[in-house]
């Protein structure tokens, strides 16, 4: 179960690390355009989403509680308080979260994943179960934010990584 999503999840993590590699700390809080998400928010958001994905697999959150406030859906990316987490802290949390989710997947309960999800922001979508939300977090959700991270690079004049 979820073999394809696991491969895509690993691909996304590696791609994120490539995209973030040449951001310096000064770049992290700079939005690519007015209203855009800065890299600090994107990486923080993806890190807390590994906690959410792990929660769907019966795991407890590991990211700092304040990250869940500052990087949550609906939070204001322009208001991430200083000092914000460093790029290294965010990437470490993201990688650790990815590893936790990947390790928990083989033990995933088909019954639990078939249950209706309780994610209000996704209530009007065709994602109906915990398994749908987990698959989304492991693929399409991350891809959306990878595109934002790529935009941050391109606005800085950095070349594509692929």
C-alpha positions in Angstrom: 0.0 0.0 0.0 1.2 3.5 -0.9 4.4 2.3 -2.8 4.0 4.9 -5.5 3.3 7.7 -3.0 6.4 6.6 -1.0 8.6 7.0 -4.2 7.0 10.4 -4.9 7.5 11.4 -1.3 11.2 10.6 -1.5 11.4 12.4 -4.8 9.8 15.5 -3.3 12.1 15.5 -0.3 15.2 15.3 -2.5 13.8 18.0 -4.8 13.1 20.3 -1.9 16.7 19.8 -0.6 18.0 20.7 -4.1 15.8 23.8 -4.3 16.8 25.0 -0.9 20.5 24.2 -1.1 21.7 27.6 -2.2 19.3 29.8 -0.2 21.2 31.7 2.5 19.6 32.7 5.7 18.8 36.2 4.4 16.8 34.6 1.6 14.7 32.5 3.9 12.3 35.3 5.0 12.0 37.0 1.6 8.7 36.4 -0.3 9.2 36.0 -4.1 6.5 38.6 -4.8 3.9 40.5 -2.7 1.7 38.0 -1.0 3.9 35.1 -1.8 5.2 32.6 0.6 8.8 33.0 1.7 11.0 29.9 1.9 10.9 29.9 5.8 7.2 29.5 5.7 7.2 26.9 2.9 9.7 24.7 4.6 8.1 25.2 8.0 4.7 24.4 6.6 6.0 21.2 4.9 7.7 20.2 8.1 4.5 20.5 10.2 2.6 18.6 7.5 4.8 15.6 8.1 3.5 15.7 11.7 -0.1 15.7 10.3 0.7 12.8 8.0 2.4 10.9 10.8 -0.8 11.6 12.9 -2.9 9.9 10.3 -0.6 6.9 10.9 -1.0 6.9 14.6 2.2 8.9 15.4 2.5 11.9 17.7 3.7 15.3 16.5 7.4 16.1 16.8 7.8 19.6 15.4 7.8 22.4 18.0 4.3 23.5 19.0 4.9 27.1 17.9 5.7 25.9 14.4 2.2 24.5 14.2 0.9 28.0 14.9 3.3 29.9 12.6 3.2 27.6 9.6 -0.3 26.3 9.7 -2.7 26.5 6.8 -4.3 30.0 7.0 -1.3 31.5 8.9 0.2 34.7 7.6 3.6 33.8 6.0 4.6 37.5 6.4 4.3 37.2 10.1 6.7 34.4 11.0 8.3 35.8 14.1 12.0 36.5 14.4 14.2 34.7 15.1 12.6 32.2 12.8 14.0 28.6 12.5 17.1 28.3 10.4 17.1 26.6 7.0 19.1 23.7 8.6 16.5 23.3 11.4 13.6 23.3 9.0 15.3 20.8 6.5 16.2 18.5 9.4 12.7 18.5 10.7 11.3 17.9 7.2 13.7 15.0 6.6 13.0 13.5 10.0 9.3 13.8 9.4 9.5 12.2 6.0 11.5 9.3 7.4 8.9 8.8 10.2 6.0 8.8 7.7 7.8 6.4 5.4 8.6 4.1 8.3 5.0 4.1 9.6 3.4 3.4 6.2 3.9 -0.4 6.1 2.0 -0.7 9.4 -0.8 1.6 8.3 -4.3 0.3 9.2 -6.5 0.0 6.1 -9.5 0.5 8.3 -8.1 3.8 9.8 -7.2 5.1 6.3 -10.6 4.3 5.0 -12.3 6.5 7.6 -13.6 9.9 6.6 -11.1 12.7 7.3 -11.7 15.7 9.5 -9.7 18.3 7.6 -12.0 21.3 7.3 -10.0 23.0 4.6 -10.4 19.8 2.4 -14.1 19.3 3.1 -15.2 20.6 -0.3 -12.8 18.4 -2.3 -13.0 14.9 -3.6 -10.6 13.8 -0.9 -12.9 11.9 1.5 -10.8 9.6 3.6 -7.7 9.7 5.8 -6.0 7.7 3.1 -6.8 10.3 0.5 -5.4 13.1 2.7 -2.3 11.0 3.4 -1.7 10.5 -0.3 -2.3 14.2 -0.9 0.2 15.2 1.8 2.8 12.8 0.3 2.4 14.0 -3.3 0.2 16.8 -4.6 0.3 19.0 -1.5 4.1 18.9 -1.4 4.3 19.5 -5.2 2.3 22.7 -4.8 4.7 24.0 -2.3 7.7 22.8 -4.3 6.5 25.1 -7.1 6.4 28.0 -4.6 10.0 27.2 -3.5 11.1 27.1 -7.1 9.5 30.5 -7.7 11.5 31.9 -4.7 14.7 30.7 -6.5 13.8 32.0 -9.9 12.9 35.5 -8.6 16.4 35.5 -7.0 17.9 34.8 -10.5 18.9 31.3 -9.6 18.9 28.7 -12.3 16.5 25.7 -12.3 17.7 22.6 -10.5 16.4 20.1 -13.0 
